[in-house]
Amino acid sequence: MTERSELLQGTLDLLILKALSLQPNHGLGIARRVGQMTQGTFEVKPGSLFPALHRLEEQGWLDSKWGVSENNRRAKYYRLTKTGLGQLRTETEHWWRISLAINRSLEAVI
Protein backbone atom coordinates (compact mmCIF):
# COMPACT_ATOMS: atom_id res chain seq x y z
CA MET A 1 0.00 0.00 0.00
CA THR A 2 1.42 3.40 -0.94
CA GLU A 3 1.39 6.48 1.25
CA ARG A 4 -1.20 8.02 -1.05
CA SER A 5 -3.71 5.18 -0.56
CA GLU A 6 -3.15 5.28 3.20
CA LEU A 7 -3.92 8.99 3.19
CA LEU A 8 -7.07 8.37 1.18
CA GLN A 9 -8.12 5.58 3.53
CA GLY A 10 -7.49 7.81 6.53
CA THR A 11 -9.50 10.55 4.91
CA LEU A 12 -12.45 8.21 4.43
CA ASP A 13 -12.21 7.14 8.07
CA LEU A 14 -12.23 10.77 9.18
CA LEU A 15 -15.27 11.58 7.03
CA ILE A 16 -17.18 8.55 8.33
CA LEU A 17 -16.39 9.44 11.95
CA LYS A 18 -17.47 13.02 11.35
CA ALA A 19 -20.71 11.95 9.64
CA LEU A 20 -21.57 9.72 12.59
CA SER A 21 -20.72 12.40 15.16
CA LEU A 22 -24.07 14.01 14.37
CA GLN A 23 -26.27 10.93 14.76
CA PRO A 24 -26.32 7.16 14.15
CA ASN A 25 -26.97 6.18 10.56
CA HIS A 26 -27.01 3.25 8.14
CA GLY A 27 -24.50 2.79 5.32
CA LEU A 28 -26.44 4.59 2.60
CA GLY A 29 -27.22 7.42 5.01
CA ILE A 30 -23.53 7.75 5.88
CA ALA A 31 -22.59 7.90 2.19
CA ARG A 32 -25.23 10.59 1.62
CA ARG A 33 -24.03 12.58 4.63
CA VAL A 34 -20.41 12.51 3.43
CA GLY A 35 -21.63 13.80 0.06
CA GLN A 36 -23.52 16.62 1.80
CA MET A 37 -20.62 17.52 4.09
CA THR A 38 -18.21 17.72 1.15
CA GLN A 39 -20.75 19.47 -1.08
CA GLY A 40 -20.55 16.62 -3.55
CA THR A 41 -16.76 16.53 -3.80
CA PHE A 42 -16.61 12.97 -2.44
CA GLU A 43 -18.92 10.17 -3.47
CA VAL A 44 -18.41 7.16 -1.22
CA LYS A 45 -19.11 3.91 -3.01
CA PRO A 46 -20.25 0.74 -1.17
CA GLY A 47 -17.03 -1.07 -2.12
CA SER A 48 -15.07 1.46 -0.06
CA LEU A 49 -17.65 2.31 2.59
CA PHE A 50 -18.55 -1.10 3.99
CA PRO A 51 -14.99 -2.39 4.45
CA ALA A 52 -14.17 0.91 6.20
CA LEU A 53 -17.23 0.61 8.48
CA HIS A 54 -16.24 -2.96 9.34
CA ARG A 55 -12.65 -1.90 10.08
CA LEU A 56 -13.77 1.04 12.26
CA GLU A 57 -16.13 -1.26 14.16
CA GLU A 58 -13.32 -3.77 14.75
CA GLN A 59 -11.15 -0.95 16.13
CA GLY A 60 -13.91 -0.09 18.61
CA TRP A 61 -14.62 3.32 17.11
CA LEU A 62 -18.14 2.33 15.98
CA ASP A 63 -20.95 0.18 17.34
CA SER A 64 -23.76 -1.19 15.22
CA LYS A 65 -27.20 -2.69 15.56
CA TRP A 66 -29.88 -3.75 13.16
CA GLY A 67 -32.88 -1.51 12.63
CA VAL A 68 -35.39 -0.42 10.02
CA SER A 69 -34.53 2.30 7.51
CA GLU A 70 -36.79 5.17 6.46
CA ASN A 71 -38.12 3.02 3.58
CA ASN A 72 -38.94 0.08 5.90
CA ARG A 73 -35.93 -2.04 4.98
CA ARG A 74 -33.67 -3.86 7.41
CA ALA A 75 -30.46 -1.86 7.80
CA LYS A 76 -27.40 -1.92 10.02
CA TYR A 77 -27.11 1.34 11.94
CA TYR A 78 -23.71 2.58 13.07
CA ARG A 79 -22.96 4.95 15.91
CA LEU A 80 -19.80 6.58 17.16
CA THR A 81 -18.46 5.15 20.42
CA LYS A 82 -16.73 7.21 23.10
CA THR A 83 -13.41 5.86 21.78
CA GLY A 84 -14.51 6.82 18.26
CA LEU A 85 -15.23 10.37 19.39
CA GLY A 86 -11.71 10.60 20.80
CA GLN A 87 -10.34 9.22 17.54
CA LEU A 88 -12.34 11.82 15.60
CA ARG A 89 -10.65 14.55 17.64
CA THR A 90 -7.21 13.00 17.06
CA GLU A 91 -7.80 12.52 13.33
CA THR A 92 -9.14 16.08 12.98
CA GLU A 93 -6.06 17.57 14.64
CA HIS A 94 -3.83 15.41 12.44
CA TRP A 95 -5.72 16.49 9.32
CA TRP A 96 -5.33 20.18 10.18
CA ARG A 97 -1.56 19.76 10.65
CA ILE A 98 -1.21 17.96 7.30
CA SER A 99 -3.46 20.44 5.54
CA LEU A 100 -1.54 23.42 6.91
CA ALA A 101 1.80 21.89 5.89
CA ILE A 102 0.59 21.20 2.35
CA ASN A 103 -0.88 24.70 2.04
CA ARG A 104 2.39 26.25 3.22
CA SER A 105 4.43 24.22 0.76
CA LEU A 106 2.13 25.12 -2.13
CA GLU A 107 2.24 28.81 -1.26
CA ALA A 108 6.04 28.67 -1.27
CA VAL A 109 6.00 27.44 -4.87
CA ILE A 110 3.85 30.28 -6.19
N, C-alpha and C positions, 0 to 999 in steps of 0.2 A: 504494500500500500504506500503510495507517495504522500508527501506532506500535503499536497493540494487536496487529495481525497480525504485526508484526515481533517483538514480544515473544513471542508464541505460537510463532512459527517458531524463535526462539532457544531457547525452552524445550524444544521437541522435539529440537533438535540436542543440547542438553545431556543430555537423557535418553538419547538414542541413544549418545552418547559414553560415558556412565556405564555403560550396559548392556553395551557392548562392552569396557569396562575389565576386566571379570571374565574373559571368554573370547570367542573368535570365535563367531559365530552367524549363522544364516540369518535372512531377513526375519521369518518367522512367530515364530521363537525370540526375536528382538529385541522384537517387539510383546508377546509373552508376558512377557518379562523386565521391560519397562517397566510392564506391568500389576501384576506382583508387587512391584516396587520402590515403586510408588505406592499399593500396597494397593487396587488397583482404581479409583483416582481417575481415571486416564487410560487410555483405550482408544485405541490407535493404529491407525487404519484404513489399509489398503494405499494408498489414494489420497493419504495424507499421508506415509506411511512411505517408499515407494519413491522418490519425488522427493527426499526429504530424504537418503536413503542415496546416491543418485546425486550430489547436490550436495556432500555431505561427501567422497565419493570424488574428485570433481573438484578439491576444495580440498586434497587430499593428506592428509586426516585419517583416511581409511579406505583399506584395500586389500581386494580381494576375489578369490576364486577359486571355481571350481565344485567341488562335492563331492556327497556323497550324504547325505540327511537320515536321521533316525532311522526313518522309515517307507519307506526305500529309494527315495526320489524324488530326482531331480537338483535341487540347490538351490545358490544362490550364497551363499557364506559370507563374511562381512565381519569384518575385524579392525581394531583401532585401530593406527595407525602411531605412531611416536615423535612426529611432529608433532601427531598427534591427541591423544596423551596430554598434551602441552604445552597444547593448546587446551582440553582438559578442565579442566586446572588454572586456566587463565585464565577460562573460562566459569563455573567454580564460584565463584571469587573475585568475579566480577562479579555473579553471582546473589546471593551473600550480602550484598553492598553494597546492591543493589536491595531485597532482602527486608527488610533492617534499616531502610532509609529508609521503606519502605511501612509497616512495623510501627510505627515511631516516629510517623509522621503519623496513623495510625489511633488510636493511644493518645492523641494530643493532642486528638482529637475527643471522646473519651469522657469 
